[in-house]
Amino acid sequence: SRSFVFRTYLTQILILAALGIAIGLAVGAILPFVALAALSNILPLSAVPALYPRELALAALYGLLVALSFSLWPLGRA
């Protein structure tokens, strides 16, 4: 039935979106530390990397909203 197809594909989309969001959050959290270690001799300023949970949560929310906004309409038509 249509609702079964909708739920099945939506579940798959949400799993893939969660995987992509998790990878993106990990890269976004680690990259400032790696970049600072690599560029500390070049940068004329002293920088202190930090984790910003609120911004990471906002990035996760945007990732989820983008995944849903581009998938719900086609799924609704299926």
C-alpha positions in Angstrom: 0.0 0.0 0.0 1.0 3.6 -0.3 1.5 4.2 3.4 3.8 1.2 3.6 5.9 2.5 0.7 5.9 6.0 2.2 7.0 4.8 5.7 9.7 2.4 4.3 11.3 5.1 2.1 11.0 7.8 4.8 12.8 5.4 7.2 15.6 4.8 4.7 15.9 8.5 4.1 16.0 9.4 7.8 18.7 6.7 8.4 20.9 8.0 5.6 20.3 11.6 6.7 21.3 10.6 10.3 24.4 9.0 9.0 25.3 12.1 6.9 24.5 14.4 9.8 26.7 12.4 12.2 29.6 12.4 9.8 29.1 16.1 9.2 29.0 16.9 12.9 32.1 14.9 13.5 34.0 16.6 10.8 32.7 20.0 11.9 33.7 19.4 15.5 37.2 18.0 14.7 38.2 20.2 11.8 38.9 23.4 13.8 41.4 21.6 16.0 43.1 20.0 13.0 43.2 23.2 11.1 44.6 25.1 14.0 47.3 22.5 14.5 48.2 22.7 10.9 48.1 26.5 10.5 49.3 27.6 13.9 52.7 28.6 12.6 51.2 30.6 9.7 48.4 32.4 11.5 49.5 35.8 13.0 46.8 35.5 15.7 46.5 33.1 18.5 43.3 31.1 18.2 41.8 28.7 20.7 39.5 26.1 19.1 36.4 25.1 21.0 33.3 23.0 20.7 30.0 24.8 20.2 27.2 22.4 21.0 24.4 24.9 20.1 25.9 25.6 16.6 26.4 21.8 16.1 22.8 21.2 17.1 21.6 23.9 14.7 23.7 22.3 11.9 22.1 18.9 12.6 18.6 20.5 12.5 19.4 22.1 9.2 20.6 18.8 7.8 17.4 17.1 8.9 15.2 19.8 7.6 17.0 19.7 4.2 16.6 16.0 4.0 12.9 16.1 4.8 12.1 19.1 2.6 13.6 17.5 -0.4 12.1 14.0 0.2 8.6 14.5 1.6 7.0 15.9 -1.6 8.3 13.2 -3.9 7.4 10.6 -1.3 3.9 12.0 -1.0 3.5 11.6 -4.8 4.7 8.0 -4.8 
